[in-house]
Amino acid sequence: MKAVAAFAAAFGLASAATVQKRADASTPITISGNAFMRGNDRFYVRGVDYQPGGSSGTSGSDGPNDPLRDEAFDACSRDIKNFVDLGLNTIRVYTIDNSAKHDKCMDALKQAGIYLILDVNSPHYSLNRENPAKSYNPSYLQSIFATIDVFQKYDNTMAFFSGNEVINETKASTLTAPYIKAVTRDMKQYLGNRQYRSIPVGYSAADIEQTRYDTASFLNCGTPDERSDFFAFNDYSWCDPSDFQKSGWADKVQKFKDYSIPIFLSEYGCNKGKRAFEEVKSLYGTDMSAVYSGGLVYEYSNEANSFGLGSIDGTTYTPNDDYKALKDALAGTPLPSGDGGFRKSGQASQCPVENGDWQWGNDSLPAIPDGAKKYMTGGAGKAGGLTGSSQDAPGGSTTWATPGSGAPSTTAKAGTSSGGSSTSKSAGPLNIPEPNVTPFIIGGIWLMVSMLGGASVLL
């Protein structure tokens, strides 16, 4: 750090205080009411979805598609420079190899002021919406618990997604809701029983208007052990040129205004026209700050669906016009002053009733499979990585849980509990501020890093 400060002072680039402020991502993110907090300050997700090669791929020319593994450090460190340049404080990663080591990239991200939101599922270890009861089995839970074991030790692991777009356009997919919620419950219990830091656990919902609010309500109803710590959803409805009203975003803010846990966008950035990211002003302004806590732009690298902010060719990343548009939008949008008007307390939601779009009409959840209970006391054991599959493994749950039975038997090291009181129906049958450094400063610092030959001084 002294070397960095000396370098900055020598060239008149930035004060040591400015450099230190950007470097701090060692303070774990917690929850207060419907907001994320970094220490005593409100934290807004200013991030990007990051999965070079695609979010569902599991292999590539250089091994498993895990952008955070130690073997991918050269690419990771290349991309961290761009995260800083864009003014980001968070990335989301969809798939990792839980048998790999991740210390190099996670430490570099921390030094650069970047937090991680991680999906614990992988393509072959996830709930099957066609048969959720069978796929909710000990093999599956062992895999996601092993992922928690790997990433809980990093202070800049901000949150875990227990599921991603499991509920889709089909009405029948809403019958997966109790299994999604059971996984969330089990993850929270595992964190507590293993006496890990109480890392927030939530769900990433698809961009489907018909089920968005019922999903959000269901994941925030019931006993505290069952409820999500936050709710995220994808939203591509703001297509430039548009505005807060025309896009429908104002209506969503109104519908979620009494929601008692943090909300953020797990994917956003419509690409039907030229992307100007005009929505950034509303997302990080007073239009939305009392209800939303930011969002993640989809996505960093250009894949088959052409949403990328740039393209990767071999070892080179080339930014495109979308990259510059996002950078300018974020740079021109300071965070709201003070606490942004967040709700410091609130009530749990009412569980949704069965309707034309929602087929799960009670708050029953499956009990954790008998074969997975041992992990709560003995740990997950050896991680299996991305090989094999849990989809058809035996031992799925055959009984329903008693409300409150998923509470941890021990106390976690630090807490982020779901806010509000419990509401339940009878069970049915089975911040980091915008950086003050310029691209020239960043480039100079990274030049120094390369001269020193070490990752430990990354900013």
SEKOLLUM-385227 format. One record per residue: residue in three letters; x, y, z of N, C-alpha, C in turn. Coordinates in steps of 0.1 Angstrom, whole numbers, plus 5000, padded with zeros to 4 digits. Example, Ala and Ser with C-alpha at 12.3 -4.5 7.8 and 13.67 -1.06 7.14 Angstrom:
BEGIN
ALA513249435078512349555078513249675078/SER512849785071513749895071512950005079/
***
This chain:
BEGIN
MET500849885000500050005000500950125000/LYS502050125008502950245008503550264994/ALA503850154987504450174974503350234964/VAL502150194966501050254957500950404960/ALA500950444973500750584977501950664972/ALA503150604973504350674968504250694953/PHE503850594946503650604931502650714928/ALA501550714935500550814932501050954935/ALA501750974946502251104950503351154940/ALA504151054936505251094927504751154914/PHE503651104909503051144896501951244898/GLY501551284911500551374913499151324909/LEU498951194910497751124905496551124915/ALA496851074926495751064936496351054950/SER495551094960496051084973495950944978/ALA496650904989496650774994495250745000/ALA494550845005493250825010492250774999/THR492450844987491550804976491850654972/VAL493050624971493450484967492950384978/GLN493050414990492650325001491050305000/LYS490350414997488950404997488450314986/ARG489050314975488650224964489050074968/ALA490150064975490649924978489849854988/ASP488949914995488249855007487049775002/ALA487249645002486049555000486149445010/SER486749465021486949365032485749375042/THR484949475041483849495050482649415045/PRO482249305052481149225047479849305045/ILE479049275035477749335033476749275042/THR475949355049474849305057473549365053/ILE472449335060471149385056470449455068/SER469849565065469049635075467749675068/GLY466649625073465349655066465349605052/ASN465049695043465049655029466249715021/ALA467349725028468649775022469849685026/PHE470849695017472149635020472949745027/MET473849705036474649795043476149755042/ARG477049845041478449825042478949905054/GLY479049835065479249905078478049985081/ASN478150115083476950195086476350265074/ASP476950235062476550305050475650225041/ARG474750285035473950215025474750165013/PHE474550035009475249974998474349954986/TYR474750004975473949974962474749884953/VAL474149784947474849704938475049774925/ARG476249804921476549864908477449754901/GLY476849664894477549554889477249504875/VAL477849394872477749324859477749174861/ASP477049104853477048964852478248914845/TYR478948824851480348784846480448634845/GLN480448594832480548444830481048424815/PRO482348464813482848444799482648294795/GLY482148284783481848154778480348114779/GLY479548194787478148164789477848114802/SER476648144807476248114821475947964823/SER475647884812475347744815476447654810/GLY477547704804478547614800479347564812/THR479947444810480747384821482147344817/SER482447364804483747334800484247424789/GLY485547434787486047514777487447464773/SER488147534764489447484760490447474771/ASP490247554781491247554792490647504805/GLY489547424804489047354816487647404819/PRO487147374831485847414835485647564834/ASN484447594830484047744828483847804842/ASP484947824849484847894862485848014861/PRO485348134859486148244857486948294870/LEU486648234881487248274894488348174898/ARG488548064892489547964896490948024894/ASP491847974902493248024902493848014888/GLU493447904881494047894868493647994858/ALA492548064861492048174852492448314857/PHE493448314865493848444872494248554862/ASP494948514851495348614841494148684835/ALA493148604831491948664826491148744836/CYS491148694848490448754859491048894862/SER492348894863493049024866492849124854/ARG492849074842492549164831491249224832/ASP490249144836488849194837488649284849/ILE489349264859489249344871489549494868/LYS490549514859490849644855489649714849/ASN488949644841487749694834486549714844/PHE486449634854485449654864485649784871/VAL486949814875487249934881487050054872/ASP487450044860487250144850485750184848/LEU484950084848483450104846482850164859/GLY483550154870482950214882482050114890/LEU482349984888481549874894482049844909/ASN481149784916481549734930481049594932/THR480449524922479949394923479949324910/ILE480249194911479949104899479148984903/ARG478448924894477648804896478348694888/VAL478548584893479048464886478048354887/TYR477648294876476648184876477148044878/THR478348014874478847874876480347884880/ILE480547804891481947784895482247634898/ASP483447604898483847464901484247464916/ASN483447404924483647404939484847314943/SER485447244934486647164937487947234934/ALA487847354928488947434924489347534935/LYS490547594934490947704944490547834937/HIS490247934946489748064941490448184948/ASP491448154956492048254964492648374956/LYS493248344945493948454937492948554932/CYS491948514925490948604920490148674930/MET489748594940488848654951489648764959/ASP490948744961491748844968491948964959/ALA492148944946492349054937491049134936/LEU489949064935488649134935488449224948/LYS488849164959488749234972489549364972/GLN490849344967491749454967491249564958/ALA490449524948489949624938488549684942/GLY488049634953486849694958485549624952/ILE485749494948484649424941484149314949/TYR482749314951482049204958481549104949/LEU481248984954480748874945479348834950/ILE478448824940477148754943477248624935/LEU477148514941477448384935476148294935/ASP475948234923474948124922475547994927/VAL474947924936475447804941475247684932/ASN474247694923473947584914474847584902/SER474847464896475647454883474647374874/PRO474947364861474047304852473547164855/HIS474447084862474046944865473746924880/TYR473947034888473547024902472647144904/SER471347114902470347224903468947154904/LEU467947234907466547184907466147164893/ASN465447054890464847024877463347064878/ARG462947174871461647224871460547114867/GLU461047014859460146914854459946804865/ASN460846794875460746704886461446754898/PRO460946854904461646924915461746834927/ALA460746744930460846654942462046564941/LYS462246504929463346404928464646474928/SER464746594922466046664921466446734934/TYR465546744943465846804956466246684965/ASN467546644964468046524970469446554977/PRO469946454985471146474992472346504983/SER472446444971473546474962473546624958/TYR472446674955472346814951472646904963/LEU472146874975472446964986473846954990/GLN474546834989475946824992476746924983/SER476346924970477147014961477047154965/ILE475747204968475647344971476247384984/PHE476147294994476847315007478347325005/ALA478847234996480347234994480747374988/THR479847424979480147564973480147664984/ILE479247654994479247755005480547735013/ASP480947615015482247595023483347665016/VAL483447665003484547724996484547884997/PHE483347944995483248084994482848165006/GLN482448095017482048165029483248235035/LYS484448195032485648245039486048385034/TYR485548425022485948545016485048655021/ASP485648765026484848875031484048945020/ASN484548935008483849004997482848914989/THR482548794995481348714991480148794997/MET479448864988478348944993477048864996/ALA476748774986475448694987475448574979/PHE474548484982474348364974472948364968/PHE472948314955471648284949471348144951/SER470148114956469747974958469147914946/GLY468747994936468147944924468148054914/ASN468048024901468048114890466948074880/GLU465948154878464948134868464347994868/VAL464147934879463547804880462047814876/ILE461447914881460047944876460148014863/ASN459547964852459548024839458248054834/GLU458048054821456748104815455648004818/THR455947874821454847774822454247784836/LYS452947774837452247784850452647664859/ALA452947554853453347434861454647454868/SER455447544863456747574869456647634883/THR455447694886455247754899455147654910/LEU454947524906454947424916456347384921/THR457347454915458747434920458947534932/ALA458047624934458247734945458647674958/PRO457947574964458347524977459747464977/TYR460247414966461547354966462647464965/ILE462347564958463247684958463447734972/LYS462247754978462247814992462947715002/ALA462747585000463447485009464947495008/VAL465447514995466847524993467347655000/THR466647764999467047885006467147855021/ARG466047795027466047755041467247675045/ASP467547575037468647475040469947555040/MET470147645030471447715029471547805041/LYS470547875046470647955057470947875070/GLN470247755071470547675082471947615082/TYR472447585070473847535069474847635074/LEU474647765069475547875073475547885088/GLY474347875094474247895109474847775116/ASN474547655112475047535119476547525118/ARG477047565107478547555105479247675112/GLN478447765117478947885124479847975114/TYR479347975102479948065092479248205093/ARG479948305087479248435086477948425079/SER476948505084475548485079475448565066/ILE475948505055475948565042474448555037/PRO473948675031472548675026472348575015/VAL471148515016470748415006469348455000/GLY469348454987468048494980467948424966/TYR467048474958466648404946466648504934/SER467048464922467048544910465848494901/ALA464848584900463648544892463748584878/ALA463048514869463048544855462248674852/ASP462348734841461648854837460248814832/ILE459448774842458048734838457048804847/GLU456348894842455448984849454348904857/GLN453848804850452648724856452948664870/THR454248624872454548544884455548624893/ARG455948744889457048814896456548844911/TYR455348894913454948944926454548824935/ASP453948724929453648604937454848534942/THR455848524933457148464937457848544948/ALA457848674946458448764957457648744970/SER456348744970455548724982455848594988/PHE455848484980456048354986457348334992/LEU458448394987459748384992459948475005/ASN459048555007459148645019457948625029/CYS457248505028456248475038456648355046/GLY455948335057456248225066457148255077/THR457748155083458648175095459948235090/PRO460748295099461948365096463048265090/ASP463048145094464048055088463748015074/GLU462548035069462147995056462248115046/ARG462248235051462148345042463548385036/SER463548435024464748485017465248605024/ASP466548635023467148755029466948865019/PHE466848835006466648944996465948874984/PHE465448964975464848914962465348984951/ALA465748914940466248984928465448924916/PHE465349014906464748964894465349034881/ASN465148964870465649024857464649114852/ASP465049224846464149324840464749384828/TYR464149354816464649404803463549494797/SER462649554805461549624800461849774796/TRP462949824801463449964798464349944786/CYS463749974774464549974761464650114756/ASP465850164756466150304752465650324737/PRO465150444734464850554743463550524751/SER463550554764462450534773462550624785/ASP461650604795461750674807461150594818/PHE461250654830460750584842459350534842/GLN458450624836457050594835456750494823/LYS457250534811456950454799457450314800/SER458550294806459150154808458350064817/GLY457550124825456850034835457550024848/TRP458750084849459550074861458850144873/ALA458150254870457450324881456350244887/ASP455650164879454650074884455249964893/LYS456449914889457049814897457449864911/VAL458049984911458450044923457250064933/GLN456150104927454950124935454449994941/LYS454549884933454049754937454949694948/PHE456249724948457149674958457449774969/LYS456749884970457149984980457049934994/ASP456149834997456049785011456749655013/TYR457549615003458349485005459449505015/SER459549415024460349435036461849395035/ILE462249325024463649285023464249355010/PRO465549355009466149424997465749364984/ILE465649444974465349414960466449474952/PHE466949394942467849444932467649374919/LEU468149424908467949364895469149264892/SER468849144890469949044888470349044874/GLU469549094865469949124851469149244846/TYR469849334839469149444832469949494820/GLY469349564811470049624800469449574786/CYS468249614783467549574770468549604759/ASN468549514749469449534737468649544724/LYS467349574725466549584713466949704704/GLY467549804710467949914702469349954707/LYS469750084705471050124710470950144725/ARG471950084731471950084746472650214751/ALA471850294757472350424763472350414779/PHE471750304784471650284798471050404805/GLU469950454799469250574805468650534819/GLU468350404820467750354833468650374845/VAL469950394843470850404854470450524863/LYS470050634857469650754865468550724874/SER467550644870466450614879466750514889/LEU467550404884467950294893468750344905/TYR469650444903470450494914470050634918/GLY468850674915468350804919467150794929/THR466550904932465450904941464250834936/ASP464150814923462950744917462850604924/MET463950544927463950404931464750364944/SER465550454949466450424960465750374972/ALA464550424975463850384987463350234986/VAL463350174974462850044972463849944967/TYR464649994957465649904950467049934956/SER467949834955469349854959470249824947/GLY469849874935470749874924470549754915/GLY471549714907471449604898472649564891/LEU472549454883473649394876473349404861/VAL474249464853474049474839474349334832/TYR473549294823473849174816474349214802/GLU475649174799476649104807477949154802/TYR479049104809480349154806480949114792/SER480848994789481448944776480348904766/ASN480648934754479648904743479548754741/GLU478348704742478048564740477048544729/ALA476448434727475548404716474348504715/ASN473948564727472748644727473148794725/SER474348824723474848964720474449074730/PHE474549044743474349144753475649194759/GLY476849144754478049184760478549324759/LEU479249374769479849504769481149504761/GLY481549394757482849374749483049234745/SER484049204737484249074732485649024737/ILE485748894739487048824743487548744731/ASP488748774727489348694716490748654722/GLY490848524725492048474731492248534745/THR493248614746493548674759493148824759/THR492548874749492249014747490749044749/TYR490449144757489049194758488949324751/THR488049344742487849464734486449524738/PRO486449634745485149704748484449754736/ASN483149754736482349804725481549934730/ASP480649984721479950104725479150094737/ASP478549974740477849954752478649974765/TYR479949934764480849954775480950104779/LYS481250184768481350324770480050394775/ALA478950344770477650404774477350374789/LEU477650254793477450214807478450294816/LYS479650304812480650384820480250524821/ASP479750584811479350724811478150744820/ALA477150644819475950654827476250644842/LEU477050554845477450534860478250654865/ALA479150704857479950814861479150944863/GLY478050954855477151064856476051054866/THR476050944873474950924883475550894897/PRO475750994905476250974918475150904926/LEU475550834937474550764946473750874953/PRO472550834957471650924965472350964978/SER472151084983472751124995472051055007/GLY472751045018472150985030471850835028/ASP470750785033470350645033469450615021/GLY469150705013468250685001466850655004/GLY466450675017465050665020464550515022/PHE465550425026465150285027464250265039/ARG463550155039462650115050463450035061/LYS463550085073464350025083463649905090/SER462349885087461649775093460449755084/GLY459849635085458649605077458149465081/GLN456949435075456349305078456649205067/ALA456649075071456748965061455548975052/SER455648915040454548915031453548815034/GLN452348825028451348725029451648625018/CYS451448495021451648395011450648405000/PRO450948394987449948404977449048294976/VAL447848314972446848214970446948164956/GLU446348044954446347984940445548074931/ASN446048094919445348174909445648124895/GLY445248204885445448154871446948144867/ASP447748214874449248214871450048144881/TRP449448124893450248064904449547944909/GLN450147824908449547694911449847644925/TRP450747704933451047664946450247744956/GLY449247684962448347764970448447754985/ASN449547714990449747705005451247735008/ASP451647735021453047765024453847645029/SER453347525025454147405029455447395022/LEU456447345029457747325023458247185025/PRO458947125016459446985018460446985029/ALA460546875037461546865047462846835040/ILE463946865047465246835041465346685040/PRO465846625029465946485028466746425039/ASP466346305044467046245055468546225053/GLY468846195040470246165037471146295037/ALA470546405038471246535038471446595052/LYS470646535061470746595075472146595081/LYS472946485077474246475083475146595079/TYR474946655068475746775064475546885074/MET474446895080474147015089475047005102/THR475546885105476346875117477846835113/GLY477946755103479346715099479946785087/GLY479246875081479746945069479546875057/ALA479746935045479446875032480546775028/GLY481746795033482846695029483446745016/LYS484046655009484846684997483846734985/ALA484346844979483546894968483746814955/GLY482646794948482746714936482946784923/GLY483046914924483246994912482046994902/LEU482347004889481347004879481146874872/THR481746764877481546634871480346564877/GLY479746474870478546404874477346484874/SER476246444880474946504880474146464892/SER473346554898472546514909471046504905/GLN470746534892469346544888468546414891/ASP469146294889468446174890468946094902/ALA469646154911470246084923469046044932/PRO469245944940468145894949468045984962/GLY467045954969466946014983466146134984/GLY465346174974464546294975463646304987/SER463246424991462346435003460946375000/THR460446315010459146255009458146305020/THR458646405028457746455039457746605039/TRP456846665046456746815047457346855060/ALA457946975060458547025072457547095081/THR457847095093457147175103457647325102/PRO456847425101457247565100458247595112/GLY459347655109460347685119461347575122/SER461247465115462147355118463547375111/GLY463647475103464847495096465747605103/ALA465347645115466247735122467547675126/PRO468647745125469947695128470047655143/SER470747545146470847495159472047575167/THR472847645159473847735165473747865159/THR474547965165474448105161475548135151/ALA475248195140476348235130477148345136/LYS478248375130479248475135478748615134/ALA477948645123477448775121476148765114/GLY475148845117473748815112473248905101/THR472448855093471648925083470348855083/SER469448875092468148805093467148875085/SER466148795080465048855073464248935082/GLY463849055077463049155086461649115086/GLY460949175096459449155097459049035105/SER457749035108457148925116456648825107/SER456348705112455948595104454448605101/THR454148565089452748545085452648405078/SER451648325082451648195077450148145076/LYS449948065065448648005063448847855067/SER447647785068447747645072448347565060/ALA449147465064449847385054448947295046/GLY449247265034448447175026449147035026/PRO448646955017449246815017450646825011/LEU451246675012452546675007452846774995/ASN479250035002479050114990480350184987/ILE480350104976481550184973481150304964/PRO481550424968481150544959481850534946/GLU481350604936481950614923483450654925/PRO484450574919485850604921486250734916/ASN487150804924487650934920488850934912/VAL489150814907490350804899490050794884/THR490850844876490650844861491250724855/PRO490950694842491550574836493050584835/PHE493550714835495050724835495650684848/ILE494950714859495450674872495350524873/ILE494250464869494150324870495150254862/GLY495350304850496350234841497750244847/GLY498050364854499350374860499550284872/ILE498550264880498650174891498850034887/TRP498049994876498249854871499549834865/LEU500149944859501449924853502449904865/MET502249974876503149944887502949804893/VAL501649754893501449624898502149524889/SER502149534876502849444868504349454869/MET504849574872506249584875506649514888/LEU505749524898506049454910505849304910/GLY505049264900504849124898503949054909/GLY503049124915502249064925500849104925/ALA499949014929498549044929498149114942/SER498949104952498549154966498449304966/VAL498949384956498849524957497749574947/LEU496949484942495849534933494949624940/LEU494449724933493449824939492049804935/
***
